[in-house]
């Protein structure tokens, strides 16, 4: 057991929770991310869950999204946003970060948010429908997505789906 009550077993259990990161654990326990990482390395045991596209996709707030909806550019952009929020961009390719920077610029320039509704038809040439860029309203607040009857948000999602304060530089 560590001084602050944090040890490897606690960290591993916390990392199994959707959306939990080493940085979040560090904030919870009033320590640094490096200290959390140290505890993970100091005692042998099973590896903690890696962040994969599948793990991230499970955290998307649209349970009705399936099939072709998940092969659209909008889905990929939102998945990249989620990965960026989770990692701060560490481990993401320069190309992915540049596309994400363009996505954020597009949202701001056109003052729009992304809305999911399975009844939205596909755009010409799109792999699937379900998505639309819609004008931002006061009700959207500072979210980059539209919360509607097809969106299941947790309290944490209201911070995850905001425009990040620090954004990727598109000129990488």
C-alpha positions as CSV (number, residue, x, y, z in Angstrom):
1,X,0.0,0.0,0.0
2,X,1.3,3.5,-0.8
3,X,1.3,6.5,1.4
4,X,-2.0,7.9,-0.1
5,X,-3.8,4.6,-0.1
6,X,-3.1,4.0,-3.7
7,X,-1.5,0.8,-4.9
8,X,-1.3,-1.3,-8.1
9,X,-4.5,-3.3,-7.4
10,X,-6.6,-0.2,-6.9
11,X,-5.2,1.4,-10.0
12,X,-5.9,-1.7,-12.1
13,X,-9.5,-1.8,-10.8
14,X,-10.0,1.9,-11.5
15,X,-8.6,1.6,-15.0
16,X,-11.2,-1.1,-15.8
17,X,-13.9,1.5,-15.4
18,X,-15.0,3.2,-18.6
19,X,-13.2,6.4,-19.3
20,X,-10.8,6.1,-16.3
21,X,-7.2,7.2,-17.1
22,X,-4.0,7.3,-15.1
23,X,-4.3,11.1,-15.1
24,X,-7.8,10.9,-13.6
25,X,-6.6,8.5,-10.9
26,X,-3.7,10.9,-10.1
27,X,-6.1,13.8,-9.7
28,X,-8.4,11.6,-7.5
29,X,-5.6,10.7,-5.2
30,X,-3.8,14.1,-5.2
31,X,-0.6,12.7,-6.8
32,X,1.1,12.7,-10.2
33,X,0.5,10.6,-13.3
34,X,4.1,9.5,-12.9
35,X,3.4,8.1,-9.4
36,X,0.4,6.2,-10.8
37,X,2.6,4.8,-13.6
38,X,5.2,3.8,-11.0
39,X,2.7,1.8,-8.9
40,X,1.6,0.0,-12.1
41,X,5.2,-1.0,-12.9
42,X,6.5,-1.8,-9.4
43,X,4.6,-5.0,-8.8
44,X,4.1,-7.8,-11.3
45,X,0.6,-8.5,-12.4
46,X,-1.7,-8.5,-15.4
47,X,-1.4,-5.6,-17.7
48,X,-4.0,-2.9,-17.3
49,X,-6.5,-2.4,-20.2
50,X,-5.1,-0.7,-23.2
51,X,-7.0,2.0,-24.9
52,X,-8.1,0.6,-28.3
53,X,-10.7,1.8,-30.8
54,X,-13.0,-0.9,-29.5
55,X,-12.6,0.3,-25.9
56,X,-13.2,3.9,-27.0
57,X,-16.2,3.0,-29.2
58,X,-17.9,1.4,-26.1
59,X,-17.8,4.9,-24.6
60,X,-19.6,6.6,-27.4
61,X,-23.0,8.0,-26.1
62,X,-25.1,6.6,-29.0
63,X,-26.2,3.0,-28.2
64,X,-28.3,2.9,-31.4
65,X,-25.3,3.6,-33.6
66,X,-24.3,0.4,-35.4
67,X,-23.2,-1.0,-38.8
68,X,-22.7,1.6,-41.5
69,X,-23.1,4.4,-39.0
70,X,-19.8,3.4,-37.5
71,X,-18.0,3.5,-40.8
72,X,-18.7,7.2,-41.4
73,X,-16.2,10.1,-41.3
74,X,-18.3,11.6,-38.5
75,X,-18.0,8.5,-36.3
76,X,-14.2,8.4,-36.9
77,X,-13.9,12.2,-36.1
78,X,-15.8,11.7,-32.8
79,X,-13.7,8.6,-32.0
80,X,-10.5,10.6,-32.6
81,X,-11.9,13.3,-30.4
82,X,-12.5,10.8,-27.6
83,X,-9.0,9.4,-28.0
84,X,-7.5,12.9,-27.9
85,X,-9.4,13.7,-24.7
86,X,-8.2,10.5,-23.2
87,X,-4.6,10.7,-24.2
88,X,-3.9,14.4,-24.8
89,X,-2.7,13.3,-28.2
90,X,0.0,11.0,-27.0
91,X,0.4,8.0,-29.3
92,X,-1.8,9.5,-32.0
93,X,-0.4,9.9,-35.5
94,X,0.4,13.3,-36.9
95,X,-2.1,12.7,-39.7
96,X,-4.9,11.8,-37.2
97,X,-4.1,14.9,-35.1
98,X,-4.1,17.1,-38.2
99,X,-7.5,15.8,-39.3
100,X,-8.8,16.4,-35.7
101,X,-7.5,20.0,-35.8
102,X,-9.4,20.4,-39.0
103,X,-12.6,19.0,-37.5
104,X,-12.4,21.4,-34.5
105,X,-11.8,24.3,-36.9
106,X,-14.9,23.3,-39.0
107,X,-17.0,23.1,-35.9
108,X,-16.0,26.6,-34.8
109,X,-15.9,28.3,-38.3
110,X,-19.4,27.1,-39.1
111,X,-20.7,27.3,-35.5
112,X,-22.1,23.7,-35.7
113,X,-22.3,20.6,-33.6
114,X,-22.6,17.0,-34.6
115,X,-26.0,15.4,-34.2
116,X,-26.8,11.7,-34.3
117,X,-30.2,10.5,-35.3
118,X,-30.6,7.1,-37.0
119,X,-33.3,8.6,-39.3
120,X,-30.8,11.0,-40.9
121,X,-30.2,9.7,-44.5
122,X,-26.7,9.2,-45.8
123,X,-25.1,12.1,-47.7
124,X,-24.2,11.3,-51.3
125,X,-21.0,9.1,-51.3
126,X,-21.2,8.4,-47.6
127,X,-20.8,4.9,-46.1
128,X,-23.9,5.5,-44.0
129,X,-26.2,8.1,-42.5
130,X,-27.2,9.0,-39.0
131,X,-25.1,12.1,-38.7
132,X,-25.5,15.8,-39.5
133,X,-23.7,19.0,-38.7
134,X,-26.4,21.2,-37.3
135,X,-26.3,24.9,-36.3
136,X,-25.2,25.4,-32.7
137,X,-27.9,26.5,-30.3
138,X,-27.7,27.9,-26.8
139,X,-29.0,24.6,-25.5
140,X,-25.8,22.9,-26.9
141,X,-23.7,24.9,-24.4
142,X,-20.0,24.2,-25.1
143,X,-20.5,20.6,-26.3
144,X,-19.4,19.6,-29.8
145,X,-22.3,17.1,-30.0
146,X,-26.1,17.6,-29.9
147,X,-27.7,15.8,-27.0
148,X,-31.1,14.4,-28.1
149,X,-33.3,11.4,-27.5
150,X,-30.6,9.2,-29.2
151,X,-27.8,10.3,-26.9
152,X,-27.1,8.7,-23.5
153,X,-24.8,11.0,-21.5
154,X,-23.2,10.3,-18.2
155,X,-22.1,13.2,-16.0
156,X,-18.5,12.7,-17.2
157,X,-19.6,12.8,-20.8
158,X,-20.5,16.5,-20.3
159,X,-16.8,17.2,-19.9
160,X,-15.6,14.7,-22.4
161,X,-17.7,16.0,-25.3
162,X,-16.6,19.7,-24.9
163,X,-14.2,21.4,-27.3
164,X,-10.8,20.8,-25.7
165,X,-9.0,23.8,-24.3
166,X,-5.7,22.6,-25.8
167,X,-6.1,21.4,-29.3
168,X,-3.8,19.6,-31.7
169,X,-1.7,21.8,-34.0
170,X,-2.6,21.1,-37.6
171,X,0.8,22.0,-38.8
172,X,2.6,19.1,-37.3
